Every structure is written in C-alpha cells, then in structure tokens.
Amino acid sequence: MHELGIVVHVVDMVEKAASEHHVTKVMELDLEVGEVSTIVPDYFRDCYEWAIKKTTYMQDCKLNLIIIEGKSYCRSCRKTYRTTEYGKACPYCGSYDTYLITGRDVTIRDIKAI
C-alpha cells in the first residue's frame, strides 16, 4: 500500500505551507489524482484520515479527490484517446507509438485555510 507514503508526503507539504503562511487551520484540501497514477482512492482516503489525526493544522481537514482522466497521444495519427479504455494501442490507427499525456500525477490543486 504505497498510498500511505504519498499521503504522508502530501500532509507534510500542506502542514509546512500552513506554518509558513501563519494560518490557524486548514479546512479543505483539493487533490488531483490521475486515474492511472496507481492510487486507489479508498485506500488513500483511509490513510489520509489516519494521518491528519497527528497534525497541527489539518485535524478536521476535508479531502476532495479530483480524478484526472488518463489520456494518451498517438504520434502516428496525432490524436488523443482515453488511456484506460484502449491502453497503449491507438484506437484510431492501431499504432503503438503513443505516450501518456495526463492522468499519472498527484497534484495539490487548492488549500482552503483560515
């Protein structure tokens, strides 16, 4: 379960930002999670709920996971397609000369604090 390591890293980043900006409390965290990032949202939420109990600023912080669609680009026909439906092969031309353009990352989108 690699979700715990990612959660700890994200919580550490948010706690550091909260301290540097002299906030009282972090109320909400919007986190973009790519659908092909290998993160299981339910596991991530469970780890998050455990991790925030030990924080200074995030103890009641609501987590909003925003799932980012996995999209790939085909170099042969120059079209994009949904990665989770078709995988490596382009559904338009059948080429395997493709690469992932979105859906792999985990990104903090927004932090709401008081």
N, CA, C and O atoms as a GROMACS GRO file, in nm:
protein
  456
    1MET      N    1   0.085  -0.118   0.000
    1MET     CA    2   0.000   0.000   0.000
    1MET      C    3   0.089   0.124   0.000
    1MET      O    4   0.128   0.173   0.106
    2HIS      N    5   0.120   0.173  -0.118
    2HIS     CA    6   0.206   0.292  -0.133
    2HIS      C    7   0.129   0.421  -0.104
    2HIS      O    8   0.190   0.528  -0.094
    3GLU      N    9  -0.002   0.411  -0.092
    3GLU     CA   10  -0.083   0.530  -0.066
    3GLU      C   11  -0.038   0.601   0.062
    3GLU      O   12  -0.038   0.724   0.068
    4LEU      N   13   0.000   0.525   0.163
    4LEU     CA   14   0.041   0.585   0.291
    4LEU      C   15   0.160   0.678   0.272
    4LEU      O   16   0.162   0.787   0.328
    5GLY      N   17   0.259   0.636   0.196
    5GLY     CA   18   0.376   0.720   0.173
    5GLY      C   19   0.340   0.849   0.101
    5GLY      O   20   0.393   0.955   0.133
    6ILE      N   21   0.250   0.840   0.005
    6ILE     CA   22   0.207   0.959  -0.068
    6ILE      C   23   0.127   1.051   0.023
    6ILE      O   24   0.145   1.172   0.021
    7VAL      N   25   0.039   0.992   0.102
    7VAL     CA   26  -0.040   1.073   0.197
    7VAL      C   27   0.052   1.146   0.294
    7VAL      O   28   0.034   1.266   0.316
    8VAL      N   29   0.148   1.077   0.350
    8VAL     CA   30   0.241   1.141   0.445
    8VAL      C   31   0.314   1.256   0.378
    8VAL      O   32   0.331   1.362   0.438
    9HIS      N   33   0.358   1.237   0.254
    9HIS     CA   34   0.427   1.344   0.181
    9HIS      C   35   0.334   1.464   0.159
    9HIS      O   36   0.375   1.578   0.182
   10VAL      N   37   0.212   1.439   0.114
   10VAL     CA   38   0.116   1.547   0.090
   10VAL      C   39   0.084   1.621   0.219
   10VAL      O   40   0.084   1.744   0.222
   11VAL      N   41   0.057   1.548   0.326
   11VAL     CA   42   0.025   1.610   0.455
   11VAL      C   43   0.143   1.694   0.504
   11VAL      O   44   0.123   1.804   0.555
   12ASP      N   45   0.264   1.643   0.489
   12ASP     CA   46   0.383   1.720   0.529
   12ASP      C   47   0.393   1.850   0.450
   12ASP      O   48   0.426   1.955   0.507
   13MET      N   49   0.366   1.845   0.320
   13MET     CA   50   0.372   1.965   0.237
   13MET      C   51   0.267   2.068   0.280
   13MET      O   52   0.296   2.187   0.290
   14VAL      N   53   0.145   2.022   0.306
   14VAL     CA   54   0.037   2.112   0.346
   14VAL      C   55   0.066   2.171   0.484
   14VAL      O   56   0.046   2.290   0.506
   15GLU      N   57   0.113   2.090   0.576
   15GLU     CA   58   0.148   2.138   0.710
   15GLU      C   59   0.258   2.244   0.703
   15GLU      O   60   0.252   2.345   0.773
   16LYS      N   61   0.358   2.221   0.619
   16LYS     CA   62   0.467   2.318   0.603
   16LYS      C   63   0.414   2.449   0.545
   16LYS      O   64   0.450   2.557   0.592
   17ALA      N   65   0.329   2.440   0.443
   17ALA     CA   66   0.271   2.560   0.383
   17ALA      C   67   0.186   2.635   0.484
   17ALA      O   68   0.190   2.758   0.489
   18ALA      N   69   0.109   2.563   0.565
   18ALA     CA   70   0.025   2.626   0.667
   18ALA      C   71   0.110   2.701   0.768
   18ALA      O   72   0.077   2.813   0.808
   19SER      N   73   0.219   2.641   0.810
   19SER     CA   74   0.309   2.705   0.906
   19SER      C   75   0.374   2.829   0.846
   19SER      O   76   0.382   2.934   0.911
   20GLU      N   77   0.421   2.818   0.722
   20GLU     CA   78   0.488   2.930   0.657
   20GLU      C   79   0.395   3.048   0.633
   20GLU      O   80   0.440   3.163   0.632
   21HIS      N   81   0.266   3.022   0.614
   21HIS     CA   82   0.169   3.127   0.586
   21HIS      C   83   0.089   3.168   0.710
   21HIS      O   84  -0.006   3.245   0.700
   22HIS      N   85   0.129   3.116   0.824
   22HIS     CA   86   0.072   3.154   0.953
   22HIS      C   87  -0.080   3.138   0.958
   22HIS      O   88  -0.150   3.226   1.008
   23VAL      N   89  -0.130   3.026   0.906
   23VAL     CA   90  -0.274   3.000   0.913
   23VAL      C   91  -0.308   2.936   1.048
   23VAL      O   92  -0.221   2.883   1.116
   24THR      N   93  -0.435   2.943   1.083
   24THR     CA   94  -0.481   2.881   1.207
   24THR      C   95  -0.520   2.736   1.184
   24THR      O   96  -0.491   2.648   1.265
   25LYS      N   97  -0.587   2.713   1.071
   25LYS     CA   98  -0.642   2.581   1.046
   25LYS      C   99  -0.660   2.560   0.896
   25LYS      O  100  -0.701   2.652   0.824
   26VAL      N  101  -0.631   2.439   0.848
   26VAL     CA  102  -0.657   2.403   0.709
   26VAL      C  103  -0.793   2.334   0.707
   26VAL      O  104  -0.814   2.232   0.774
   27MET      N  105  -0.885   2.390   0.628
   27MET     CA  106  -1.023   2.342   0.626
   27MET      C  107  -1.049   2.237   0.517
   27MET      O  108  -1.120   2.139   0.540
   28GLU      N  109  -0.992   2.260   0.398
   28GLU     CA  110  -1.014   2.169   0.285
   28GLU      C  111  -0.888   2.157   0.202
   28GLU      O  112  -0.808   2.250   0.190
   29LEU      N  113  -0.873   2.039   0.145
   29LEU     CA  114  -0.761   2.011   0.055
   29LEU      C  115  -0.818   1.950  -0.072
   29LEU      O  116  -0.882   1.844  -0.068
   30ASP      N  117  -0.796   2.016  -0.186
   30ASP     CA  118  -0.835   1.963  -0.316
   30ASP      C  119  -0.711   1.899  -0.379
   30ASP      O  120  -0.609   1.966  -0.400
   31LEU      N  121  -0.721   1.771  -0.407
   31LEU     CA  122  -0.607   1.697  -0.458
   31LEU      C  123  -0.645   1.630  -0.590
   31LEU      O  124  -0.740   1.552  -0.596
   32GLU      N  125  -0.571   1.661  -0.695
   32GLU     CA  126  -0.592   1.597  -0.825
   32GLU      C  127  -0.514   1.466  -0.827
   32GLU      O  128  -0.395   1.463  -0.797
   33VAL      N  129  -0.584   1.358  -0.863
   33VAL     CA  130  -0.523   1.225  -0.868
   33VAL      C  131  -0.550   1.166  -1.006
   33VAL      O  132  -0.665   1.151  -1.046
   34GLY      N  133  -0.445   1.135  -1.076
   34GLY     CA  134  -0.460   1.075  -1.209
   34GLY      C  135  -0.517   0.935  -1.199
   34GLY      O  136  -0.480   0.858  -1.110
   35GLU      N  137  -0.607   0.902  -1.291
   35GLU     CA  138  -0.672   0.771  -1.284
   35GLU      C  139  -0.576   0.657  -1.317
   35GLU      O  140  -0.609   0.542  -1.291
   36VAL      N  141  -0.460   0.686  -1.373
   36VAL     CA  142  -0.360   0.583  -1.396
   36VAL      C  143  -0.235   0.605  -1.308
   36VAL      O  144  -0.125   0.562  -1.343
   37SER      N  145  -0.255   0.672  -1.196
   37SER     CA  146  -0.145   0.701  -1.104
   37SER      C  147  -0.115   0.584  -1.011
   37SER      O  148  -0.020   0.590  -0.933
   38THR      N  149  -0.191   0.480  -1.017
   38THR     CA  150  -0.184   0.360  -0.931
   38THR      C  151  -0.235   0.384  -0.790
   38THR      O  152  -0.222   0.297  -0.704
   39ILE      N  153  -0.293   0.500  -0.764
   39ILE     CA  154  -0.351   0.527  -0.632
   39ILE      C  155  -0.494   0.474  -0.629
   39ILE      O  156  -0.573   0.500  -0.720
   40VAL      N  157  -0.525   0.401  -0.523
   40VAL     CA  158  -0.661   0.353  -0.501
   40VAL      C  159  -0.729   0.456  -0.410
   40VAL      O  160  -0.691   0.469  -0.294
   41PRO      N  161  -0.830   0.529  -0.461
   41PRO     CA  162  -0.890   0.637  -0.383
   41PRO      C  163  -0.938   0.597  -0.244
   41PRO      O  164  -0.917   0.673  -0.149
   42ASP      N  165  -1.001   0.482  -0.228
   42ASP     CA  166  -1.049   0.439  -0.096
   42ASP      C  167  -0.933   0.417   0.001
   42ASP      O  168  -0.942   0.455   0.118
   43TYR      N  169  -0.825   0.356  -0.044
   43TYR     CA  170  -0.707   0.337   0.040
   43TYR      C  171  -0.646   0.472   0.077
   43TYR      O  172  -0.605   0.495   0.191
   44PHE      N  173  -0.641   0.561  -0.022
   44PHE     CA  174  -0.584   0.693   0.001
   44PHE      C  175  -0.663   0.767   0.108
   44PHE      O  176  -0.605   0.826   0.199
   45ARG      N  177  -0.797   0.764   0.098
   45ARG     CA  178  -0.882   0.832   0.197
   45ARG      C  179  -0.861   0.773   0.337
   45ARG      O  180  -0.853   0.847   0.435
   46ASP      N  181  -0.852   0.640   0.347
   46ASP     CA  182  -0.829   0.576   0.477
   46ASP      C  183  -0.696   0.621   0.538
   46ASP      O  184  -0.690   0.655   0.657
   47CYS      N  185  -0.591   0.622   0.457
   47CYS     CA  186  -0.459   0.666   0.505
   47CYS      C  187  -0.463   0.813   0.544
   47CYS      O  188  -0.403   0.853   0.644
   48TYR      N  189  -0.533   0.893   0.467
   48TYR     CA  190  -0.544   1.036   0.494
   48TYR      C  191  -0.612   1.060   0.630
   48TYR      O  192  -0.562   1.139   0.710
   49GLU      N  193  -0.723   0.992   0.654
   49GLU     CA  194  -0.795   1.009   0.780
   49GLU      C  195  -0.706   0.972   0.898
   49GLU      O  196  -0.713   1.036   1.003
   50TRP      N  197  -0.624   0.870   0.883
   50TRP     CA  198  -0.531   0.831   0.990
   50TRP      C  199  -0.422   0.937   1.007
   50TRP      O  200  -0.389   0.975   1.120
   51ALA      N  201  -0.366   0.986   0.896
   51ALA     CA  202  -0.252   1.077   0.901
   51ALA      C  203  -0.287   1.214   0.958
   51ALA      O  204  -0.206   1.272   1.029
   52ILE      N  205  -0.405   1.266   0.928
   52ILE     CA  206  -0.436   1.403   0.973
   52ILE      C  207  -0.461   1.411   1.124
   52ILE      O  208  -0.458   1.520   1.181
   53LYS      N  209  -0.485   1.299   1.188
   53LYS     CA  210  -0.506   1.298   1.333
   53LYS      C  211  -0.381   1.344   1.408
   53LYS      O  212  -0.390   1.391   1.521
   54LYS      N  213  -0.265   1.331   1.345
   54LYS     CA  214  -0.138   1.364   1.409
   54LYS      C  215  -0.083   1.500   1.367
   54LYS      O  216   0.034   1.530   1.390
   55THR      N  217  -0.167   1.584   1.305
   55THR     CA  218  -0.118   1.710   1.251
   55THR      C  219  -0.150   1.828   1.342
   55THR      O  220  -0.229   1.817   1.436
   56THR      N  221  -0.089   1.939   1.311
   56THR     CA  222  -0.114   2.064   1.384
   56THR      C  223  -0.228   2.142   1.322
   56THR      O  224  -0.311   2.197   1.395
   57TYR      N  225  -0.234   2.147   1.189
   57TYR     CA  226  -0.329   2.234   1.120
   57TYR      C  227  -0.444   2.161   1.049
   57TYR      O  228  -0.543   2.224   1.013
   58MET      N  229  -0.432   2.031   1.030
   58MET     CA  230  -0.524   1.960   0.940
   58MET      C  231  -0.620   1.862   1.009
   58MET      O  232  -0.681   1.780   0.940
   59GLN      N  233  -0.633   1.867   1.136
   59GLN     CA  234  -0.708   1.763   1.207
   59GLN      C  235  -0.853   1.746   1.161
   59GLN      O  236  -0.907   1.636   1.170
   60ASP      N  237  -0.916   1.850   1.113
   60ASP     CA  238  -1.054   1.841   1.063
   60ASP      C  239  -1.062   1.873   0.914
   60ASP      O  240  -1.169   1.910   0.864
   61CYS      N  241  -0.953   1.859   0.844
   61CYS     CA  242  -0.946   1.898   0.703
   61CYS      C  243  -1.018   1.798   0.613
   61CYS      O  244  -0.991   1.678   0.617
   62LYS      N  245  -1.109   1.851   0.533
   62LYS     CA  246  -1.184   1.769   0.438
   62LYS      C  247  -1.098   1.747   0.313
   62LYS      O  248  -1.039   1.841   0.260
   63LEU      N  249  -1.094   1.622   0.268
   63LEU     CA  250  -1.019   1.587   0.148
   63LEU      C  251  -1.114   1.574   0.030
   63LEU      O  252  -1.212   1.501   0.036
   64ASN      N  253  -1.084   1.648  -0.078
   64ASN     CA  254  -1.160   1.638  -0.203
   64ASN      C  255  -1.067   1.580  -0.309
   64ASN      O  256  -0.975   1.647  -0.355
   65LEU      N  257  -1.093   1.456  -0.347
   65LEU     CA  258  -1.013   1.393  -0.453
   65LEU      C  259  -1.079   1.424  -0.587
   65LEU      O  260  -1.197   1.399  -0.607
   66ILE      N  261  -1.001   1.478  -0.678
   66ILE     CA  262  -1.047   1.510  -0.813
   66ILE      C  263  -0.973   1.416  -0.907
   66ILE      O  264  -0.852   1.426  -0.924
   67ILE      N  265  -1.047   1.324  -0.967
   67ILE     CA  266  -0.985   1.224  -1.053
   67ILE      C  267  -0.962   1.285  -1.193
   67ILE      O  268  -1.055   1.335  -1.257
   68ILE      N  269  -0.836   1.280  -1.237
   68ILE     CA  270  -0.798   1.333  -1.368
   68ILE      C  271  -0.789   1.216  -1.467
   68ILE      O  272  -0.717   1.118  -1.445
   69GLU      N  273  -0.863   1.230  -1.574
   69GLU     CA  274  -0.870   1.126  -1.676
   69GLU      C  275  -0.733   1.098  -1.738
   69GLU      O  276  -0.656   1.190  -1.765
   70GLY      N  277  -0.705   0.970  -1.760
   70GLY     CA  278  -0.584   0.931  -1.831
   70GLY      C  279  -0.603   0.945  -1.980
   70GLY      O  280  -0.692   0.884  -2.038
   71LYS      N  281  -0.519   1.026  -2.043
   71LYS     CA  282  -0.525   1.045  -2.188
   71LYS      C  283  -0.388   1.020  -2.248
   71LYS      O  284  -0.285   1.055  -2.190
   72SER      N  285  -0.390   0.959  -2.364
   72SER     CA  286  -0.266   0.932  -2.437
   72SER      C  287  -0.269   1.002  -2.571
   72SER      O  288  -0.376   1.035  -2.623
   73TYR      N  289  -0.150   1.024  -2.627
   73TYR     CA  290  -0.134   1.090  -2.757
   73TYR      C  291  -0.066   0.992  -2.852
   73TYR      O  292   0.030   0.925  -2.815
   74CYS      N  293  -0.118   0.985  -2.973
   74CYS     CA  294  -0.059   0.900  -3.076
   74CYS      C  295   0.027   0.986  -3.169
   74CYS      O  296  -0.021   1.081  -3.230
   75ARG      N  297   0.153   0.950  -3.178
   75ARG     CA  298   0.244   1.024  -3.267
   75ARG      C  299   0.213   0.997  -3.415
   75ARG      O  300   0.241   1.081  -3.501
   76SER      N  301   0.158   0.882  -3.444
   76SER     CA  302   0.132   0.845  -3.584
   76SER      C  303   0.017   0.924  -3.645
   76SER      O  304   0.031   0.980  -3.753
   77CYS      N  305  -0.098   0.929  -3.575
   77CYS     CA  306  -0.214   0.998  -3.634
   77CYS      C  307  -0.245   1.131  -3.563
   77CYS      O  308  -0.336   1.203  -3.602
   78ARG      N  309  -0.167   1.162  -3.458
   78ARG     CA  310  -0.176   1.289  -3.386
   78ARG      C  311  -0.312   1.311  -3.317
   78ARG      O  312  -0.361   1.423  -3.310
   79LYS      N  313  -0.370   1.203  -3.268
   79LYS     CA  314  -0.496   1.213  -3.196
   79LYS      C  315  -0.475   1.171  -3.051
   79LYS      O  316  -0.382   1.097  -3.018
   80THR      N  317  -0.564   1.220  -2.965
   80THR     CA  318  -0.563   1.178  -2.825
   80THR      C  319  -0.679   1.081  -2.802
   80THR      O  320  -0.779   1.082  -2.873
   81TYR      N  321  -0.661   0.997  -2.700
   81TYR     CA  322  -0.765   0.900  -2.667
   81TYR      C  323  -0.757   0.865  -2.519
   81TYR      O  324  -0.657   0.891  -2.452
   82ARG      N  325  -0.865   0.807  -2.470
   82ARG     CA  326  -0.876   0.769  -2.329
   82ARG      C  327  -0.791   0.644  -2.303
   82ARG      O  328  -0.818   0.536  -2.357
   83THR      N  329  -0.689   0.659  -2.220
   83THR     CA  330  -0.592   0.554  -2.194
   83THR      C  331  -0.654   0.430  -2.130
   83THR      O  332  -0.622   0.318  -2.168
   84THR      N  333  -0.742   0.452  -2.033
   84THR     CA  334  -0.797   0.336  -1.960
   84THR      C  335  -0.886   0.249  -2.048
   84THR      O  336  -0.908   0.132  -2.015
   85GLU      N  337  -0.938   0.302  -2.155
   85GLU     CA  338  -1.020   0.223  -2.246
   85GLU      C  339  -0.938   0.145  -2.347
   85GLU      O  340  -0.974   0.033  -2.383
   86TYR      N  341  -0.827   0.204  -2.394
   86TYR     CA  342  -0.755   0.145  -2.506
   86TYR      C  343  -0.611   0.105  -2.476
   86TYR      O  344  -0.550   0.035  -2.556
   87GLY      N  345  -0.557   0.148  -2.364
   87GLY     CA  346  -0.420   0.111  -2.331
   87GLY      C  347  -0.318   0.177  -2.422
   87GLY      O  348  -0.332   0.294  -2.457
   88LYS      N  349  -0.218   0.103  -2.459
   88LYS     CA  350  -0.106   0.156  -2.538
   88LYS      C  351  -0.141   0.173  -2.687
   88LYS      O  352  -0.084   0.259  -2.754
   89ALA      N  353  -0.233   0.091  -2.738
   89ALA     CA  354  -0.265   0.095  -2.881
   89ALA      C  355  -0.367   0.204  -2.913
   89ALA      O  356  -0.471   0.214  -2.847
   90CYS      N  357  -0.337   0.285  -3.012
   90CYS     CA  358  -0.426   0.392  -3.055
   90CYS      C  359  -0.553   0.332  -3.117
   90CYS      O  360  -0.544   0.249  -3.206
   91PRO      N  361  -0.670   0.374  -3.070
   91PRO     CA  362  -0.795   0.320  -3.126
   91PRO      C  363  -0.826   0.373  -3.267
   91PRO      O  364  -0.912   0.317  -3.336
   92TYR      N  365  -0.758   0.478  -3.309
   92TYR     CA  366  -0.784   0.537  -3.440
   92TYR      C  367  -0.702   0.472  -3.552
   92TYR      O  368  -0.753   0.447  -3.661
   93CYS      N  369  -0.574   0.446  -3.523
   93CYS     CA  370  -0.489   0.392  -3.630
   93CYS      C  371  -0.419   0.261  -3.594
   93CYS      O  372  -0.356   0.199  -3.679
   94GLY      N  373  -0.430   0.219  -3.466
   94GLY     CA  374  -0.368   0.093  -3.424
   94GLY      C  375  -0.221   0.103  -3.387
   94GLY      O  376  -0.161   0.003  -3.348
   95SER      N  377  -0.163   0.220  -3.398
   95SER     CA  378  -0.021   0.239  -3.368
   95SER      C  379   0.007   0.223  -3.218
   95SER      O  380  -0.078   0.251  -3.133
   96TYR      N  381   0.128   0.176  -3.190
   96TYR     CA  382   0.175   0.169  -3.051
   96TYR      C  383   0.274   0.283  -3.021
   96TYR      O  384   0.336   0.285  -2.915
   97ASP      N  385   0.287   0.374  -3.114
   97ASP     CA  386   0.376   0.490  -3.096
   97ASP      C  387   0.298   0.599  -3.021
   97ASP      O  388   0.267   0.704  -3.077
   98THR      N  389   0.267   0.570  -2.894
   98THR     CA  390   0.181   0.656  -2.813
   98THR      C  391   0.250   0.687  -2.680
   98THR      O  392   0.344   0.618  -2.640
   99TYR      N  393   0.201   0.790  -2.614
   99TYR     CA  394   0.252   0.819  -2.480
   99TYR      C  395   0.143   0.887  -2.397
   99TYR      O  396   0.053   0.952  -2.451
  100LEU      N  397   0.153   0.870  -2.268
  100LEU     CA  398   0.057   0.925  -2.173
  100LEU      C  399   0.078   1.075  -2.157
  100LEU      O  400   0.191   1.120  -2.135
  101ILE      N  401  -0.030   1.153  -2.168
  101ILE     CA  402  -0.017   1.298  -2.151
  101ILE      C  403  -0.083   1.350  -2.024
  101ILE      O  404  -0.040   1.451  -1.970
  102THR      N  405  -0.187   1.283  -1.975
  102THR     CA  406  -0.249   1.321  -1.848
  102THR      C  407  -0.294   1.196  -1.773
  102THR      O  408  -0.317   1.090  -1.832
  103GLY      N  409  -0.307   1.212  -1.642
  103GLY     CA  410  -0.364   1.105  -1.561
  103GLY      C  411  -0.268   1.027  -1.477
  103GLY      O  412  -0.308   0.929  -1.414
  104ARG      N  413  -0.142   1.066  -1.473
  104ARG     CA  414  -0.043   0.992  -1.395
  104ARG      C  415  -0.008   1.063  -1.262
  104ARG      O  416   0.034   0.998  -1.167
  105ASP      N  417  -0.026   1.193  -1.257
  105ASP     CA  418   0.024   1.273  -1.145
  105ASP      C  419  -0.071   1.283  -1.027
  105ASP      O  420  -0.190   1.253  -1.036
  106VAL      N  421  -0.014   1.325  -0.916
  106VAL     CA  422  -0.089   1.365  -0.796
  106VAL      C  423  -0.047   1.508  -0.769
  106VAL      O  424   0.071   1.537  -0.750
  107THR      N  425  -0.145   1.600  -0.766
  107THR     CA  426  -0.116   1.742  -0.756
  107THR      C  427  -0.209   1.809  -0.656
  107THR      O  428  -0.330   1.788  -0.658
  108ILE      N  429  -0.152   1.891  -0.570
  108ILE     CA  430  -0.234   1.973  -0.482
  108ILE      C  431  -0.292   2.085  -0.567
  108ILE      O  432  -0.218   2.166  -0.622
  109ARG      N  433  -0.425   2.089  -0.577
  109ARG     CA  434  -0.491   2.192  -0.657
  109ARG      C  435  -0.521   2.315  -0.573
  109ARG      O  436  -0.498   2.428  -0.617
  110ASP      N  437  -0.572   2.294  -0.450
  110ASP     CA  438  -0.613   2.407  -0.369
  110ASP      C  439  -0.611   2.370  -0.222
  110ASP      O  440  -0.639   2.255  -0.185
  111ILE      N  441  -0.579   2.467  -0.139
  111ILE     CA  442  -0.581   2.451   0.006
  111ILE      C  443  -0.665   2.565   0.061
  111ILE      O  444  -0.636   2.682   0.037
  112LYS      N  445  -0.770   2.531   0.134
  112LYS     CA  446  -0.855   2.634   0.196
  112LYS      C  447  -0.821   2.637   0.345
  112LYS      O  448  -0.829   2.536   0.414
  113ALA      N  449  -0.784   2.755   0.392
  113ALA     CA  450  -0.741   2.770   0.530
  113ALA      C  451  -0.794   2.900   0.590
  113ALA      O  452  -0.833   2.993   0.520
  114ILE      N  453  -0.794   2.903   0.722
  114ILE     CA  454  -0.833   3.026   0.793
  114ILE      C  455  -0.718   3.068   0.884
  114ILE      O  456  -0.729   3.169   0.954
   0.00000   0.00000   0.00000
